[in-house]
């Protein structure tokens, strides 16, 4: 689409805002609009997403959280325009030219995320039956994964000549199983500690947390964009995908990821049950399981090189995750021991008095 066509396409949308476009730059689902009233970002979304997320944005503004790029209303008060089978909404254009290193940006993102979660946190009622149902479904799924692993390694080991993928899987089997057992143990620990609880903490989650969805203005303040997946849910649902992506690298000690999590905890501490659930979900070796199951179900001939590379990459993710989870559980243990020692010292001092 050339410049004049792009301009013509947005005119009927922008007339609802009394904005006259002079020039349009295309950035995929977002268009940069130069107009008589300044520079704007026009976002196109699928109408099936709807505009429910705008309620969450307004709710957060009312709570005093203003680190979200505002969404402008049309002249008749609507927050989106339906045009040619798509919904469009208008925001100010965020230059995002503030220079800051990646770790600093991640720290600011997580600090603002913690503030978002703090301001929107509320307790909801969870029945005993709902908790039991969630527990039983999850345990059943974990057990099915373990059965599959055990069955597949049995098939592999009965062969005279294994394929390269099967040989690599056999080498990794015990570590995949270990991660699965750890995930199950933490989940069972969570259930035992919460089965009598009738409340759970929920927050407004961003739903698609990414450094690409956190932009800076000219003063250096960070703002969230892309709130279409916002919803009420566990804060884990924001942290887990982001941290899992940071661990999806070559093998390394991911201390930066651990540092980010504890930076977030400084502003929004997880309760003990939330930490157990977070460790369980983070340790769950889903990428490894998906790759192995995909290979198993793929009819011959199979692209061995492609699958071996996938499994190797998933294994690196598994080991990076293992380091992060083990390091965090070690930190938690040290903190508990330090707390107990401080309490005992306090009690000893009181007795002497």
N, C-alpha and C positions, 0 to 999 in steps of 0.2 A: 504494500500500500504506500503510495507516494504522499508527500507532505500535504497537498491540497485535499486528498481523499481522507487523510487522518483528521484534518481540520473539520471537514464537512461531517464526518461521522460523529464527532463529539458535540457539535452545535446543538442538536435537539435535546441532548442530555443536560448540557450546561445552561440552557435557557431557564431550566427550573430553579437555578441558583442566581439568575440575572448576571451570569458571567459570560463575557464575550471573549472567546479564545483568539489569540493572534498567531500562535504557533504551538505545535504538538510534537513531543518526542516520545517514541514508543519504548517501553521497558517491559515487554511481555504483558502480564496482567495489569500492570500499572502504566499510566500515561502521564507524562509531565506536561502540564498545561501552562503556557505563558498567556496571560490575559490582561484585560483592563483593570482587574482588581488584584493583580499579583500573580504569584506562581503557586500552582496547586498540583496535588497528586489525585488522579482519578483511577479508582480501583474497580476492576471488573470481577464479579464472582458469579458462580453458578446459582441460579435462583433456588435450587433445592437446599442450599445452605441456609437461605432465609436471612432475616435480620435479627434473630434472637440475641446474637452476640452483642448488639448495640445496647440492649438492656443491661448486660454485665458491665459494659464500658461506662454507662451513665451511673450505675450503682457505685462503681469504684470512684468516679469523680465526686459523687455525693459523700463518700467516705473519706475524701481528702486525698485520694491517690490521683495525682494529675500527670503522672509520667506515661501517659498514653497519648499518641498523636490524636488530636480531637477529630471527630467526624462532624462535618457541617450539615445542618438541616437545609432542605430546600425552602423556597419562599413560602410554601404552604405547610411547612413543619415536618415533612417526611425526611427520613435519614437515608433513603436509597431510592433510586429511579430505575424502574423496569423499562428496558429498551432493547428491542431485537432479541428477545429470549434471554437476556442477561440482566443482572442487577448491577448498578453502579453506585458507588458512594465517593464523596469528595472530602479530601483532607488537605491541610497545608503541606507544601513540599518541604521535606526535611533534607537539608544539604548533605549531612553526614560527612563533613570534611574535617572533623576534629581528629587530630592525630593522637593516637594513644596505642600503646602496645597491646597485644592480644590478651595477655594475662590481666592487665588493668581493666580492659573492657569487660572481660568475663567476670571480674570481681564486682564491677559496678552493676552489671546485669543481674548477678545473683543477689546483691544487696537490695536492688529494687524489686526483684522477684519475692524476696523474703518480706519486704514491706507490703507488697501487694497481697501476699498470703496472710500477713498479720491483720491487715485492715479488713479483710473479707472473711476471716475465720468465724465459723459458727459450729455449734454442736447439733448433730441430728440424731434422731432416735433410730436405733437398729435393733430389730427384734431378735430374740434368741434363735428363732427358726431361720431367719435370713443368714445369720452368722454360721449356723450349722450347715446350711445348704452350700454356702460359699466354701466352707472348710472341706466338706465331703467332695464337692466337684473338683477342687484344686488337688486334693490328695489322690483322687481317682486319676486325674490327668498325669500327675507326677509318677504314679505307679505304672500307668500305661507306657510312659516314656521309658521307664526302667525295663519293663518287659520287652519293649522293642529292641533296646540296646542289647539285652541279654540274648534275645533270639537271633539278632543279626550277627553277633560275634560267634555264636554257635554255628551258624551257617558258614561264616568265613573260615573258621578253624577246621571244619570238616573237609575243606577243599584241599586237594593236593597242590594246586597252584592258585594262589590268590591274585586278584588284580591289584595294581598299584594302590588304588583307593582302599580296597579291603585291607591290605597290609598296613596302610597308614592308620586306618580306623582302629585296627587291633592295637597299634602302639598307643593310641590316644584313649582307648576305651576306659581304662581305670580312672583317668583324670576327668572324663565326662561324667562317669558314674559318681565320682567323689563330689563334683560340683552339684549334681542332682541330689545327692544325699544331704549335702549341706543346706541346700535350698529347702528341702523338705523338713529338715530338723528345725530350721529357723521359723518356718511356717507353723509347725506344730507347737513350737515355743510361744509364738504369737497367739495361737488359738487358746492354749492353756491359760495364758495370762489375761485374755480378754473375753472368754466365753460367757462370763457372767455380766459383762458390761452391756449397758443398754444405749450407750452414746458413742458416737464417733465424730472426729473433727473433720470438717469439710472446709474448703476454701474455693475462691474463684481461681481456676487454673487457666493459664494462657492457652494451653492445648497444642501449641506448635512452637515450643521454645527453641530459639536459635539465635546466635549472634547476628545473623542476617536480619532478624526481626527486632533488632534493638539499635536505633539510630540516634545520632547526636545532633543537637542544634548548634548554632554558632557560639553559644556560651559554654558548650562542653557538657550540657546536661543530656542524659540518655533517656530515650522514649521508646516504649513498645509499639510495634505495629503488628498487623496481621492477626487480629483477635477473633477471626471467624470461627475458631474451634474452642473458644472460651466456654467454660461450663463449671458447675459446682462439682468438685471431686476431691480426692485425696491429694495433698501436695506432692506425694510420690509420683503422680502422673506427669508432673512437670519436670521433676529432677531426673527420673529414671531414663527417659529417651535421650536427654542431653548428655548425661554422664556416660551412658552406654556408647554414644557416638564418639566421645572423646577418648574412649578406650579402644576404639576400632582402628588401631594403628599397628605398626611393627612392634615386636616385643620391647617393652620398656617399663621402668618403674614409674607408674603414673602418679607421682606425688602432687603434680599440679591439679589433677582431678580431685584428689583427696582434700587438698587445700581449699578448693572451690566449695566442696560440700561443707567443710567446717566453717568457712566464711559465711555461708548461708545459715548454718546452725547458730551462729553468733547472733543473728537478728531474728531468726525464727527457729528456736530449738525444737527438734522432734521429740515427742514423748517416747518412752521406752518401747511401747508396742509398735509405733510407727517406724522406729529404727529396725526392729526385728523384721517387719514386713518389707522394708526397703532392702535390707541385706538379702532376704529370701528371693525377692524379685530380681535383684541385680545379679545374684549368683546363678540364677536359673539359666542353664546353657542352651537357651532356645536356638541361637544361630547354628550351633553345632548339630543339634537334633534335626533342625529343618534341612540342613545340607545332607545329612546321612539318610534321612527319610526320602528326600528327593532322589538321591542316587538309587536307593533300593527300589523305588517305584518306577524309575525310568526304564523303559524297555530297551533291550539291546538293539543296535550297538550303542555303547555309551562313550562319551568323550572323556576318557580317563584323565587327560591333562587338565581339562577345565575343572573337573570335580576335585582332583587332587589339590589344585591351586586354591579352590574355594575352601576346602577342608583345612588346609594349612593356614589360610587367613583367619578362619573362624577359631582355629586353635590359638593363634596369637591373641585374639580378642578374649578368649577364655582365660589365658594366662595373665593378661593385663587386669582382667576383672578379678581374678583370684587374688592377685597382689593387693588390689585396692580394698577388697572386702576383708582380707586377713589383716591388713594394716589398720583399717578402721575398727575392727573388733578388738585388736590389740590396744588401740588408743582408748577405747571404751573401758576395757579391763583396767588399764593404768589409772584412768580417771576415777573409777569406782574404788580401787585400792587406795588412792590418794585421799578420796573423800572419807573412806572408813578410818584411815589412819588419823586424819584430822579430827574426826568425831571422837575417836578413842582418846586422843590427846586432850581434847576439850573436857571429856568426862573425867579423865584422870586429874586434871587441874581443878575441877569442881570438887572432887572428893577430898583433895589435899586441903582445900579451903575449909 
